[in-house]
């Protein structure tokens, strides 16, 4: 279609399911950038949010589930 939309959003599940390209900032600096399917990994999300993530896939899309494994 030849169009670009730039959206700032903090909902990783919305971003993952509706974006072709993700840019993530941490502490005001570029943390990662790239095609969604290449950069949205459990390891990348663990590092970005400092939480444990599990990514699951279904016919409805991708779900990034996070949890605090320290029990705090």
CHARMM-style PDB file with segment names, atoms N, HN, CA, C and O in Angstrom:
ATOM      1  N   UNK     1       0.802  -1.191   0.000  1.00  0.00      PROA
ATOM      2  CA  UNK     1       0.000   0.000   0.000  1.00  0.00      PROA
ATOM      3  C   UNK     1       0.851   1.263   0.000  1.00  0.00      PROA
ATOM      4  O   UNK     1       0.353   2.340  -0.330  1.00  0.00      PROA
ATOM      5  N   UNK     2       2.118   1.151   0.362  1.00  0.00      PROA
ATOM      6  HN  UNK     2       2.522   0.277   0.631  1.00  0.00      PROA
ATOM      7  CA  UNK     2       2.980   2.314   0.326  1.00  0.00      PROA
ATOM      8  C   UNK     2       2.717   3.325   1.429  1.00  0.00      PROA
ATOM      9  O   UNK     2       2.960   4.517   1.242  1.00  0.00      PROA
ATOM     10  N   UNK     3       2.224   2.869   2.578  1.00  0.00      PROA
ATOM     11  HN  UNK     3       2.027   1.901   2.730  1.00  0.00      PROA
ATOM     12  CA  UNK     3       1.932   3.788   3.679  1.00  0.00      PROA
ATOM     13  C   UNK     3       2.666   3.343   4.935  1.00  0.00      PROA
ATOM     14  O   UNK     3       2.911   2.155   5.147  1.00  0.00      PROA
ATOM     15  N   UNK     4       3.006   4.310   5.751  1.00  0.00      PROA
ATOM     16  HN  UNK     4       2.807   5.275   5.579  1.00  0.00      PROA
ATOM     17  CA  UNK     4       3.662   4.046   7.024  1.00  0.00      PROA
ATOM     18  C   UNK     4       2.852   4.685   8.134  1.00  0.00      PROA
ATOM     19  O   UNK     4       2.434   5.838   8.023  1.00  0.00      PROA
ATOM     20  N   UNK     5       2.633   3.944   9.195  1.00  0.00      PROA
ATOM     21  HN  UNK     5       2.973   3.008   9.286  1.00  0.00      PROA
ATOM     22  CA  UNK     5       1.964   4.460  10.383  1.00  0.00      PROA
ATOM     23  C   UNK     5       2.928   4.280  11.545  1.00  0.00      PROA
ATOM     24  O   UNK     5       3.453   3.188  11.760  1.00  0.00      PROA
ATOM     25  N   UNK     6       3.160   5.347  12.291  1.00  0.00      PROA
ATOM     26  HN  UNK     6       2.734   6.235  12.117  1.00  0.00      PROA
ATOM     27  CA  UNK     6       4.003   5.270  13.480  1.00  0.00      PROA
ATOM     28  C   UNK     6       3.081   5.367  14.685  1.00  0.00      PROA
ATOM     29  O   UNK     6       2.316   6.321  14.822  1.00  0.00      PROA
ATOM     30  N   UNK     7       3.163   4.371  15.553  1.00  0.00      PROA
ATOM     31  HN  UNK     7       3.785   3.596  15.442  1.00  0.00      PROA
ATOM     32  CA  UNK     7       2.297   4.288  16.722  1.00  0.00      PROA
ATOM     33  C   UNK     7       3.160   4.063  17.952  1.00  0.00      PROA
ATOM     34  O   UNK     7       4.003   3.165  17.969  1.00  0.00      PROA
ATOM     35  N   UNK     8       2.954   4.866  18.968  1.00  0.00      PROA
ATOM     36  HN  UNK     8       2.270   5.595  18.955  1.00  0.00      PROA
ATOM     37  CA  UNK     8       3.648   4.671  20.242  1.00  0.00      PROA
ATOM     38  C   UNK     8       2.668   3.972  21.169  1.00  0.00      PROA
ATOM     39  O   UNK     8       1.595   4.497  21.468  1.00  0.00      PROA
ATOM     40  N   UNK     9       3.050   2.769  21.625  1.00  0.00      PROA
ATOM     41  HN  UNK     9       3.921   2.343  21.382  1.00  0.00      PROA
ATOM     42  CA  UNK     9       2.152   1.977  22.465  1.00  0.00      PROA
ATOM     43  C   UNK     9       2.977   1.164  23.446  1.00  0.00      PROA
ATOM     44  O   UNK     9       4.092   0.745  23.136  1.00  0.00      PROA
ATOM     45  N   UNK    10       2.428   0.946  24.624  1.00  0.00      PROA
ATOM     46  HN  UNK    10       1.522   1.286  24.876  1.00  0.00      PROA
ATOM     47  CA  UNK    10       3.119   0.174  25.646  1.00  0.00      PROA
ATOM     48  C   UNK    10       2.531  -1.224  25.809  1.00  0.00      PROA
ATOM     49  O   UNK    10       2.994  -1.985  26.658  1.00  0.00      PROA
ATOM     50  N   UNK    11       1.537  -1.572  25.029  1.00  0.00      PROA
ATOM     51  HN  UNK    11       1.161  -0.953  24.339  1.00  0.00      PROA
ATOM     52  CA  UNK    11       0.924  -2.901  25.088  1.00  0.00      PROA
ATOM     53  C   UNK    11       1.655  -3.809  24.109  1.00  0.00      PROA
ATOM     54  O   UNK    11       1.421  -3.749  22.902  1.00  0.00      PROA
ATOM     55  N   UNK    12       2.536  -4.646  24.631  1.00  0.00      PROA
ATOM     56  HN  UNK    12       2.726  -4.695  25.611  1.00  0.00      PROA
ATOM     57  CA  UNK    12       3.378  -5.487  23.778  1.00  0.00      PROA
ATOM     58  C   UNK    12       2.547  -6.467  22.957  1.00  0.00      PROA
ATOM     59  O   UNK    12       2.932  -6.800  21.836  1.00  0.00      PROA
ATOM     60  N   UNK    13       1.426  -6.934  23.482  1.00  0.00      PROA
ATOM     61  HN  UNK    13       1.114  -6.664  24.392  1.00  0.00      PROA
ATOM     62  CA  UNK    13       0.595  -7.868  22.718  1.00  0.00      PROA
ATOM     63  C   UNK    13      -0.061  -7.184  21.526  1.00  0.00      PROA
ATOM     64  O   UNK    13      -0.103  -7.755  20.436  1.00  0.00      PROA
ATOM     65  N   UNK    14      -0.566  -5.983  21.711  1.00  0.00      PROA
ATOM     66  HN  UNK    14      -0.532  -5.519  22.596  1.00  0.00      PROA
ATOM     67  CA  UNK    14      -1.145  -5.238  20.589  1.00  0.00      PROA
ATOM     68  C   UNK    14      -0.069  -4.968  19.548  1.00  0.00      PROA
ATOM     69  O   UNK    14      -0.275  -5.202  18.357  1.00  0.00      PROA
ATOM     70  N   UNK    15       1.077  -4.477  20.002  1.00  0.00      PROA
ATOM     71  HN  UNK    15       1.244  -4.287  20.969  1.00  0.00      PROA
ATOM     72  CA  UNK    15       2.174  -4.160  19.082  1.00  0.00      PROA
ATOM     73  C   UNK    15       2.623  -5.394  18.306  1.00  0.00      PROA
ATOM     74  O   UNK    15       2.846  -5.324  17.097  1.00  0.00      PROA
ATOM     75  N   UNK    16       2.752  -6.509  18.991  1.00  0.00      PROA
ATOM     76  HN  UNK    16       2.570  -6.566  19.973  1.00  0.00      PROA
ATOM     77  CA  UNK    16       3.229  -7.737  18.354  1.00  0.00      PROA
ATOM     78  C   UNK    16       2.263  -8.242  17.289  1.00  0.00      PROA
ATOM     79  O   UNK    16       2.689  -8.725  16.240  1.00  0.00      PROA
ATOM     80  N   UNK    17       0.977  -8.133  17.552  1.00  0.00      PROA
ATOM     81  HN  UNK    17       0.631  -7.740  18.404  1.00  0.00      PROA
ATOM     82  CA  UNK    17      -0.012  -8.683  16.622  1.00  0.00      PROA
ATOM     83  C   UNK    17      -0.386  -7.757  15.473  1.00  0.00      PROA
ATOM     84  O   UNK    17      -0.963  -8.212  14.486  1.00  0.00      PROA
ATOM     85  N   UNK    18      -0.069  -6.464  15.579  1.00  0.00      PROA
ATOM     86  HN  UNK    18       0.401  -6.095  16.381  1.00  0.00      PROA
ATOM     87  CA  UNK    18      -0.483  -5.535  14.535  1.00  0.00      PROA
ATOM     88  C   UNK    18       0.652  -4.770  13.879  1.00  0.00      PROA
ATOM     89  O   UNK    18       0.404  -3.880  13.066  1.00  0.00      PROA
ATOM     90  N   UNK    19       1.893  -5.098  14.216  1.00  0.00      PROA
ATOM     91  HN  UNK    19       2.094  -5.820  14.878  1.00  0.00      PROA
ATOM     92  CA  UNK    19       3.036  -4.363  13.660  1.00  0.00      PROA
ATOM     93  C   UNK    19       3.921  -5.263  12.819  1.00  0.00      PROA
ATOM     94  O   UNK    19       4.117  -6.436  13.136  1.00  0.00      PROA
ATOM     95  N   UNK    20       4.448  -4.709  11.756  1.00  0.00      PROA
ATOM     96  HN  UNK    20       4.289  -3.755  11.498  1.00  0.00      PROA
ATOM     97  CA  UNK    20       5.432  -5.413  10.935  1.00  0.00      PROA
ATOM     98  C   UNK    20       6.842  -5.175  11.450  1.00  0.00      PROA
ATOM     99  O   UNK    20       7.728  -6.010  11.265  1.00  0.00      PROA
ATOM    100  N   UNK    21       7.047  -4.029  12.100  1.00  0.00      PROA
ATOM    101  HN  UNK    21       6.327  -3.351  12.251  1.00  0.00      PROA
ATOM    102  CA  UNK    21       8.370  -3.610  12.566  1.00  0.00      PROA
ATOM    103  C   UNK    21       8.211  -3.037  13.971  1.00  0.00      PROA
ATOM    104  O   UNK    21       7.295  -2.256  14.229  1.00  0.00      PROA
ATOM    105  N   UNK    22       9.099  -3.426  14.870  1.00  0.00      PROA
ATOM    106  HN  UNK    22       9.843  -4.061  14.660  1.00  0.00      PROA
ATOM    107  CA  UNK    22       9.049  -2.964  16.262  1.00  0.00      PROA
ATOM    108  C   UNK    22      10.336  -2.220  16.593  1.00  0.00      PROA
ATOM    109  O   UNK    22      11.431  -2.661  16.243  1.00  0.00      PROA
ATOM    110  N   UNK    23      10.191  -1.092  17.267  1.00  0.00      PROA
ATOM    111  HN  UNK    23       9.302  -0.733  17.551  1.00  0.00      PROA
ATOM    112  CA  UNK    23      11.326  -0.355  17.822  1.00  0.00      PROA
ATOM    113  C   UNK    23      11.080  -0.291  19.324  1.00  0.00      PROA
ATOM    114  O   UNK    23      10.033   0.190  19.759  1.00  0.00      PROA
ATOM    115  N   UNK    24      12.029  -0.768  20.119  1.00  0.00      PROA
ATOM    116  HN  UNK    24      12.879  -1.159  19.765  1.00  0.00      PROA
ATOM    117  CA  UNK    24      11.884  -0.762  21.575  1.00  0.00      PROA
ATOM    118  C   UNK    24      12.945   0.123  22.202  1.00  0.00      PROA
ATOM    119  O   UNK    24      14.128   0.038  21.874  1.00  0.00      PROA
ATOM    120  N   UNK    25      12.495   0.972  23.111  1.00  0.00      PROA
ATOM    121  HN  UNK    25      11.534   1.041  23.377  1.00  0.00      PROA
ATOM    122  CA  UNK    25      13.399   1.852  23.847  1.00  0.00      PROA
ATOM    123  C   UNK    25      13.462   1.394  25.297  1.00  0.00      PROA
ATOM    124  O   UNK    25      12.474   0.916  25.853  1.00  0.00      PROA
ATOM    125  N   UNK    26      14.632   1.544  25.898  1.00  0.00      PROA
ATOM    126  HN  UNK    26      15.435   1.933  25.445  1.00  0.00      PROA
ATOM    127  CA  UNK    26      14.804   1.258  27.321  1.00  0.00      PROA
ATOM    128  C   UNK    26      15.670   2.364  27.897  1.00  0.00      PROA
ATOM    129  O   UNK    26      16.777   2.608  27.417  1.00  0.00      PROA
ATOM    130  N   UNK    27      15.167   3.029  28.922  1.00  0.00      PROA
ATOM    131  HN  UNK    27      14.268   2.830  29.312  1.00  0.00      PROA
ATOM    132  CA  UNK    27      15.882   4.151  29.538  1.00  0.00      PROA
ATOM    133  C   UNK    27      16.228   5.227  28.512  1.00  0.00      PROA
ATOM    134  O   UNK    27      17.297   5.833  28.571  1.00  0.00      PROA
ATOM    135  N   UNK    28      15.308   5.458  27.568  1.00  0.00      PROA
ATOM    136  HN  UNK    28      14.439   4.966  27.520  1.00  0.00      PROA
ATOM    137  CA  UNK    28      15.488   6.512  26.578  1.00  0.00      PROA
ATOM    138  C   UNK    28      16.440   6.195  25.449  1.00  0.00      PROA
ATOM    139  O   UNK    28      16.758   7.068  24.641  1.00  0.00      PROA
ATOM    140  N   UNK    29      16.903   4.949  25.380  1.00  0.00      PROA
ATOM    141  HN  UNK    29      16.645   4.239  26.036  1.00  0.00      PROA
ATOM    142  CA  UNK    29      17.846   4.558  24.327  1.00  0.00      PROA
ATOM    143  C   UNK    29      17.298   3.373  23.543  1.00  0.00      PROA
ATOM    144  O   UNK    29      16.530   2.563  24.062  1.00  0.00      PROA
ATOM    145  N   UNK    30      17.709   3.292  22.281  1.00  0.00      PROA
ATOM    146  HN  UNK    30      18.332   3.950  21.859  1.00  0.00      PROA
ATOM    147  CA  UNK    30      17.286   2.179  21.434  1.00  0.00      PROA
ATOM    148  C   UNK    30      17.756   0.864  22.041  1.00  0.00      PROA
ATOM    149  O   UNK    30      18.945   0.675  22.302  1.00  0.00      PROA
ATOM    150  N   UNK    31      16.814  -0.035  22.261  1.00  0.00      PROA
ATOM    151  HN  UNK    31      15.849   0.118  22.050  1.00  0.00      PROA
ATOM    152  CA  UNK    31      17.148  -1.351  22.825  1.00  0.00      PROA
ATOM    153  C   UNK    31      17.192  -2.404  21.725  1.00  0.00      PROA
ATOM    154  O   UNK    31      18.124  -3.205  21.660  1.00  0.00      PROA
ATOM    155  N   UNK    32      16.177  -2.399  20.859  1.00  0.00      PROA
ATOM    156  HN  UNK    32      15.419  -1.749  20.912  1.00  0.00      PROA
ATOM    157  CA  UNK    32      16.197  -3.242  19.668  1.00  0.00      PROA
ATOM    158  C   UNK    32      15.234  -2.694  18.638  1.00  0.00      PROA
ATOM    159  O   UNK    32      14.328  -1.923  18.955  1.00  0.00      PROA
ATOM    160  N   UNK    33      15.445  -3.103  17.404  1.00  0.00      PROA
ATOM    161  HN  UNK    33      16.180  -3.730  17.147  1.00  0.00      PROA
ATOM    162  CA  UNK    33      14.611  -2.664  16.295  1.00  0.00      PROA
ATOM    163  C   UNK    33      14.691  -3.715  15.207  1.00  0.00      PROA
ATOM    164  O   UNK    33      15.766  -4.246  14.927  1.00  0.00      PROA
ATOM    165  N   UNK    34      13.551  -4.018  14.591  1.00  0.00      PROA
ATOM    166  HN  UNK    34      12.678  -3.587  14.818  1.00  0.00      PROA
ATOM    167  CA  UNK    34      13.570  -4.969  13.491  1.00  0.00      PROA
ATOM    168  C   UNK    34      12.193  -5.510  13.191  1.00  0.00      PROA
ATOM    169  O   UNK    34      11.194  -5.069  13.759  1.00  0.00      PROA
ATOM    170  N   UNK    35      12.153  -6.472  12.289  1.00  0.00      PROA
ATOM    171  HN  UNK    35      12.964  -6.830  11.826  1.00  0.00      PROA
ATOM    172  CA  UNK    35      10.897  -7.127  11.951  1.00  0.00      PROA
ATOM    173  C   UNK    35      10.349  -7.821  13.188  1.00  0.00      PROA
ATOM    174  O   UNK    35      11.094  -8.453  13.936  1.00  0.00      PROA
ATOM    175  N   UNK    36       9.059  -7.702  13.398  1.00  0.00      PROA
ATOM    176  HN  UNK    36       8.453  -7.189  12.790  1.00  0.00      PROA
ATOM    177  CA  UNK    36       8.425  -8.218  14.606  1.00  0.00      PROA
ATOM    178  C   UNK    36       8.802  -9.664  14.880  1.00  0.00      PROA
ATOM    179  O   UNK    36       9.192  -9.999  15.999  1.00  0.00      PROA
ATOM    180  N   UNK    37       8.693 -10.519  13.883  1.00  0.00      PROA
ATOM    181  HN  UNK    37       8.376 -10.247  12.975  1.00  0.00      PROA
ATOM    182  CA  UNK    37       8.956 -11.946  14.111  1.00  0.00      PROA
ATOM    183  C   UNK    37      10.419 -12.236  14.422  1.00  0.00      PROA
ATOM    184  O   UNK    37      10.739 -13.317  14.915  1.00  0.00      PROA
ATOM    185  N   UNK    38      11.301 -11.301  14.145  1.00  0.00      PROA
ATOM    186  HN  UNK    38      11.041 -10.422  13.744  1.00  0.00      PROA
ATOM    187  CA  UNK    38      12.725 -11.492  14.435  1.00  0.00      PROA
ATOM    188  C   UNK    38      13.136 -10.923  15.789  1.00  0.00      PROA
ATOM    189  O   UNK    38      14.053 -11.449  16.419  1.00  0.00      PROA
ATOM    190  N   UNK    39      12.483  -9.869  16.246  1.00  0.00      PROA
ATOM    191  HN  UNK    39      11.738  -9.442  15.734  1.00  0.00      PROA
ATOM    192  CA  UNK    39      12.922  -9.217  17.486  1.00  0.00      PROA
ATOM    193  C   UNK    39      12.070  -9.548  18.707  1.00  0.00      PROA
ATOM    194  O   UNK    39      12.533  -9.390  19.837  1.00  0.00      PROA
ATOM    195  N   UNK    40      10.845 -10.000  18.507  1.00  0.00      PROA
ATOM    196  HN  UNK    40      10.468 -10.128  17.589  1.00  0.00      PROA
ATOM    197  CA  UNK    40      10.005 -10.339  19.654  1.00  0.00      PROA
ATOM    198  C   UNK    40      10.266 -11.794  20.031  1.00  0.00      PROA
ATOM    199  O   UNK    40       9.655 -12.726  19.509  1.00  0.00      PROA
ATOM    200  N   UNK    41      11.204 -11.938  20.962  1.00  0.00      PROA
ATOM    201  HN  UNK    41      11.700 -11.180  21.386  1.00  0.00      PROA
ATOM    202  CA  UNK    41      11.570 -13.251  21.495  1.00  0.00      PROA
ATOM    203  C   UNK    41      11.488 -13.174  23.013  1.00  0.00      PROA
ATOM    204  O   UNK    41      11.511 -12.087  23.589  1.00  0.00      PROA
ATOM    205  N   UNK    42      11.393 -14.328  23.652  1.00  0.00      PROA
ATOM    206  HN  UNK    42      11.375 -15.212  23.183  1.00  0.00      PROA
ATOM    207  CA  UNK    42      11.354 -14.336  25.110  1.00  0.00      PROA
ATOM    208  C   UNK    42      12.598 -13.671  25.687  1.00  0.00      PROA
ATOM    209  O   UNK    42      12.498 -12.901  26.642  1.00  0.00      PROA
ATOM    210  N   UNK    43      13.761 -13.956  25.126  1.00  0.00      PROA
ATOM    211  HN  UNK    43      13.842 -14.581  24.350  1.00  0.00      PROA
ATOM    212  CA  UNK    43      15.013 -13.374  25.631  1.00  0.00      PROA
ATOM    213  C   UNK    43      15.011 -11.847  25.503  1.00  0.00      PROA
ATOM    214  O   UNK    43      15.408 -11.145  26.433  1.00  0.00      PROA
ATOM    215  N   UNK    44      14.566 -11.337  24.356  1.00  0.00      PROA
ATOM    216  HN  UNK    44      14.244 -11.907  23.600  1.00  0.00      PROA
ATOM    217  CA  UNK    44      14.527  -9.878  24.152  1.00  0.00      PROA
ATOM    218  C   UNK    44      13.559  -9.217  25.139  1.00  0.00      PROA
ATOM    219  O   UNK    44      13.877  -8.182  25.725  1.00  0.00      PROA
ATOM    220  N   UNK    45      12.384  -9.815  25.317  1.00  0.00      PROA
ATOM    221  HN  UNK    45      12.127 -10.655  24.841  1.00  0.00      PROA
ATOM    222  CA  UNK    45      11.393  -9.237  26.223  1.00  0.00      PROA
ATOM    223  C   UNK    45      11.844  -9.337  27.674  1.00  0.00      PROA
ATOM    224  O   UNK    45      11.626  -8.409  28.454  1.00  0.00      PROA
ATOM    225  N   UNK    46      12.473 -10.459  28.049  1.00  0.00      PROA
ATOM    226  HN  UNK    46      12.650 -11.213  27.416  1.00  0.00      PROA
ATOM    227  CA  UNK    46      13.013 -10.604  29.407  1.00  0.00      PROA
ATOM    228  C   UNK    46      13.977  -9.467  29.707  1.00  0.00      PROA
ATOM    229  O   UNK    46      13.919  -8.859  30.775  1.00  0.00      PROA
ATOM    230  N   UNK    47      14.860  -9.185  28.763  1.00  0.00      PROA
ATOM    231  HN  UNK    47      14.908  -9.679  27.895  1.00  0.00      PROA
ATOM    232  CA  UNK    47      15.867  -8.145  28.942  1.00  0.00      PROA
ATOM    233  C   UNK    47      15.242  -6.749  28.944  1.00  0.00      PROA
ATOM    234  O   UNK    47      15.625  -5.898  29.747  1.00  0.00      PROA
ATOM    235  N   UNK    48      14.298  -6.517  28.064  1.00  0.00      PROA
ATOM    236  HN  UNK    48      13.987  -7.208  27.412  1.00  0.00      PROA
ATOM    237  CA  UNK    48      13.662  -5.201  27.955  1.00  0.00      PROA
ATOM    238  C   UNK    48      12.882  -4.838  29.214  1.00  0.00      PROA
ATOM    239  O   UNK    48      13.052  -3.747  29.757  1.00  0.00      PROA
ATOM    240  N   UNK    49      12.033  -5.745  29.676  1.00  0.00      PROA
ATOM    241  HN  UNK    49      11.895  -6.631  29.234  1.00  0.00      PROA
ATOM    242  CA  UNK    49      11.145  -5.461  30.800  1.00  0.00      PROA
ATOM    243  C   UNK    49      11.689  -5.930  32.148  1.00  0.00      PROA
ATOM    244  O   UNK    49      11.130  -5.593  33.192  1.00  0.00      PROA
ATOM    245  N   UNK    50      12.765  -6.700  32.135  1.00  0.00      PROA
ATOM    246  HN  UNK    50      13.219  -6.974  31.287  1.00  0.00      PROA
ATOM    247  CA  UNK    50      13.342  -7.284  33.349  1.00  0.00      PROA
ATOM    248  C   UNK    50      12.312  -8.135  34.085  1.00  0.00      PROA
ATOM    249  O   UNK    50      12.224  -8.117  35.312  1.00  0.00      PROA
ATOM    250  N   UNK    51      11.539  -8.878  33.302  1.00  0.00      PROA
ATOM    251  HN  UNK    51      11.611  -8.893  32.305  1.00  0.00      PROA
ATOM    252  CA  UNK    51      10.564  -9.852  33.779  1.00  0.00      PROA
ATOM    253  C   UNK    51      10.729 -11.106  32.938  1.00  0.00      PROA
ATOM    254  O   UNK    51      11.322 -11.064  31.860  1.00  0.00      PROA
ATOM    255  N   UNK    52      10.206 -12.218  33.428  1.00  0.00      PROA
ATOM    256  HN  UNK    52       9.724 -12.252  34.304  1.00  0.00      PROA
ATOM    257  CA  UNK    52      10.230 -13.448  32.641  1.00  0.00      PROA
ATOM    258  C   UNK    52       9.022 -13.480  31.717  1.00  0.00      PROA
ATOM    259  O   UNK    52       7.897 -13.217  32.141  1.00  0.00      PROA
ATOM    260  N   UNK    53       9.261 -13.803  30.457  1.00  0.00      PROA
ATOM    261  HN  UNK    53      10.175 -14.017  30.112  1.00  0.00      PROA
ATOM    262  CA  UNK    53       8.198 -13.874  29.458  1.00  0.00      PROA
ATOM    263  C   UNK    53       8.079 -15.275  28.891  1.00  0.00      PROA
ATOM    264  O   UNK    53       9.059 -16.014  28.786  1.00  0.00      PROA
ATOM    265  N   UNK    54       6.864 -15.617  28.533  1.00  0.00      PROA
ATOM    266  HN  UNK    54       6.068 -15.017  28.619  1.00  0.00      PROA
ATOM    267  CA  UNK    54       6.584 -16.823  27.766  1.00  0.00      PROA
ATOM    268  C   UNK    54       5.709 -16.383  26.598  1.00  0.00      PROA
ATOM    269  O   UNK    54       4.682 -15.734  26.795  1.00  0.00      PROA
ATOM    270  N   UNK    55       6.113 -16.733  25.394  1.00  0.00      PROA
ATOM    271  HN  UNK    55       6.948 -17.260  25.234  1.00  0.00      PROA
ATOM    272  CA  UNK    55       5.344 -16.368  24.206  1.00  0.00      PROA
ATOM    273  C   UNK    55       4.598 -17.603  23.724  1.00  0.00      PROA
ATOM    274  O   UNK    55       5.195 -18.661  23.520  1.00  0.00      PROA
ATOM    275  N   UNK    56       3.292 -17.462  23.543  1.00  0.00      PROA
ATOM    276  HN  UNK    56       2.808 -16.603  23.709  1.00  0.00      PROA
ATOM    277  CA  UNK    56       2.477 -18.551  23.015  1.00  0.00      PROA
ATOM    278  C   UNK    56       1.813 -18.086  21.719  1.00  0.00      PROA
ATOM    279  O   UNK    56       1.565 -16.897  21.520  1.00  0.00      PROA
ATOM    280  N   UNK    57       1.538 -19.037  20.859  1.00  0.00      PROA
ATOM    281  HN  UNK    57       1.740 -20.003  21.020  1.00  0.00      PROA
ATOM    282  CA  UNK    57       0.941 -18.743  19.553  1.00  0.00      PROA
ATOM    283  C   UNK    57      -0.334 -19.557  19.392  1.00  0.00      PROA
ATOM    284  O   UNK    57      -0.417 -20.705  19.828  1.00  0.00      PROA
ATOM    285  N   UNK    58      -1.325 -18.942  18.759  1.00  0.00      PROA
ATOM    286  HN  UNK    58      -1.258 -18.010  18.404  1.00  0.00      PROA
ATOM    287  CA  UNK    58      -2.572 -19.631  18.443  1.00  0.00      PROA
ATOM    288  C   UNK    58      -3.083 -19.103  17.115  1.00  0.00      PROA
ATOM    289  O   UNK    58      -2.438 -18.266  16.483  1.00  0.00      PROA
ATOM    290  N   UNK    59      -4.229 -19.586  16.694  1.00  0.00      PROA
ATOM    291  HN  UNK    59      -4.754 -20.265  17.207  1.00  0.00      PROA
ATOM    292  CA  UNK    59      -4.810 -19.117  15.440  1.00  0.00      PROA
ATOM    293  C   UNK    59      -5.204 -17.644  15.531  1.00  0.00      PROA
ATOM    294  O   UNK    59      -5.391 -16.992  14.505  1.00  0.00      PROA
ATOM    295  N   UNK    60      -5.331 -17.118  16.740  1.00  0.00      PROA
ATOM    296  HN  UNK    60      -5.179 -17.649  17.574  1.00  0.00      PROA
ATOM    297  CA  UNK    60      -5.687 -15.707  16.923  1.00  0.00      PROA
ATOM    298  C   UNK    60      -4.470 -14.794  17.020  1.00  0.00      PROA
ATOM    299  O   UNK    60      -4.618 -13.574  17.084  1.00  0.00      PROA
ATOM    300  N   UNK    61      -3.279 -15.368  17.032  1.00  0.00      PROA
ATOM    301  HN  UNK    61      -3.159 -16.359  16.981  1.00  0.00      PROA
ATOM    302  CA  UNK    61      -2.077 -14.541  17.076  1.00  0.00      PROA
ATOM    303  C   UNK    61      -1.115 -14.939  18.171  1.00  0.00      PROA
ATOM    304  O   UNK    61      -1.108 -16.076  18.643  1.00  0.00      PROA
ATOM    305  N   UNK    62      -0.316 -13.989  18.557  1.00  0.00      PROA
ATOM    306  HN  UNK    62      -0.322 -13.065  18.174  1.00  0.00      PROA
ATOM    307  CA  UNK    62       0.763 -14.180  19.519  1.00  0.00      PROA
ATOM    308  C   UNK    62       0.362 -13.564  20.857  1.00  0.00      PROA
ATOM    309  O   UNK    62      -0.240 -12.491  20.893  1.00  0.00      PROA
ATOM    310  N   UNK    63       0.694 -14.243  21.954  1.00  0.00      PROA
ATOM    311  HN  UNK    63       1.183 -15.115  21.924  1.00  0.00      PROA
ATOM    312  CA  UNK    63       0.430 -13.704  23.289  1.00  0.00      PROA
ATOM    313  C   UNK    63       1.723 -13.727  24.085  1.00  0.00      PROA
ATOM    314  O   UNK    63       2.325 -14.781  24.290  1.00  0.00      PROA
ATOM    315  N   UNK    64       2.142 -12.548  24.530  1.00  0.00      PROA
ATOM    316  HN  UNK    64       1.654 -11.692  24.363  1.00  0.00      PROA
ATOM    317  CA  UNK    64       3.358 -12.407  25.334  1.00  0.00      PROA
ATOM    318  C   UNK    64       2.930 -12.331  26.794  1.00  0.00      PROA
ATOM    319  O   UNK    64       2.413 -11.309  27.247  1.00  0.00      PROA
ATOM    320  N   UNK    65       3.149 -13.414  27.520  1.00  0.00      PROA
ATOM    321  HN  UNK    65       3.569 -14.244  27.152  1.00  0.00      PROA
ATOM    322  CA  UNK    65       2.753 -13.492  28.925  1.00  0.00      PROA
ATOM    323  C   UNK    65       3.963 -13.248  29.804  1.00  0.00      PROA
ATOM    324  O   UNK    65       5.013 -13.856  29.597  1.00  0.00      PROA
ATOM    325  N   UNK    66       3.833 -12.372  30.775  1.00  0.00      PROA
ATOM    326  HN  UNK    66       2.980 -11.877  30.944  1.00  0.00      PROA
ATOM    327  CA  UNK    66       4.953 -12.092  31.663  1.00  0.00      PROA
ATOM    328  C   UNK    66       4.598 -12.466  33.096  1.00  0.00      PROA
ATOM    329  O   UNK    66       3.430 -12.485  33.486  1.00  0.00      PROA
ATOM    330  N   UNK    67       5.639 -12.763  33.867  1.00  0.00      PROA
ATOM    331  HN  UNK    67       6.587 -12.748  33.550  1.00  0.00      PROA
ATOM    332  CA  UNK    67       5.454 -13.103  35.266  1.00  0.00      PROA
ATOM    333  C   UNK    67       6.733 -12.791  36.026  1.00  0.00      PROA
ATOM    334  O   UNK    67       7.815 -12.704  35.445  1.00  0.00      PROA
ATOM    335  N   UNK    68       6.590 -12.627  37.314  1.00  0.00      PROA
ATOM    336  HN  UNK    68       5.711 -12.698  37.785  1.00  0.00      PROA
ATOM    337  CA  UNK    68       7.721 -12.333  38.176  1.00  0.00      PROA
ATOM    338  C   UNK    68       8.140 -13.635  38.836  1.00  0.00      PROA
ATOM    339  O   UNK    68       7.484 -14.085  39.775  1.00  0.00      PROA
ATOM    340  N   UNK    69       9.207 -14.242  38.370  1.00  0.00      PROA
ATOM    341  HN  UNK    69       9.740 -13.876  37.607  1.00  0.00      PROA
ATOM    342  CA  UNK    69       9.630 -15.542  38.880  1.00  0.00      PROA
ATOM    343  C   UNK    69      10.275 -15.454  40.256  1.00  0.00      PROA
ATOM    344  O   UNK    69      10.502 -16.483  40.893  1.00  0.00      PROA
ATOM    345  N   UNK    70      10.576 -14.244  40.727  1.00  0.00      PROA
ATOM    346  HN  UNK    70      10.392 -13.409  40.209  1.00  0.00      PROA
ATOM    347  CA  UNK    70      11.195 -14.099  42.046  1.00  0.00      PROA
ATOM    348  C   UNK    70      10.172 -14.282  43.162  1.00  0.00      PROA
ATOM    349  O   UNK    70      10.538 -14.449  44.326  1.00  0.00      PROA
ATOM    350  N   UNK    71       8.893 -14.250  42.806  1.00  0.00      PROA
ATOM    351  HN  UNK    71       8.596 -14.115  41.860  1.00  0.00      PROA
ATOM    352  CA  UNK    71       7.847 -14.410  43.802  1.00  0.00      PROA
ATOM    353  C   UNK    71       7.521 -13.130  44.553  1.00  0.00      PROA
ATOM    354  O   UNK    71       6.685 -13.137  45.456  1.00  0.00      PROA
ATOM    355  N   UNK    72       8.168 -12.039  44.193  1.00  0.00      PROA
ATOM    356  HN  UNK    72       8.847 -12.033  43.459  1.00  0.00      PROA
ATOM    357  CA  UNK    72       7.928 -10.758  44.885  1.00  0.00      PROA
ATOM    358  C   UNK    72       6.664 -10.102  44.377  1.00  0.00      PROA
ATOM    359  OT1 UNK    72       6.301  -9.020  44.840  1.00  0.00      PROA
TER     360      UNK     72
END
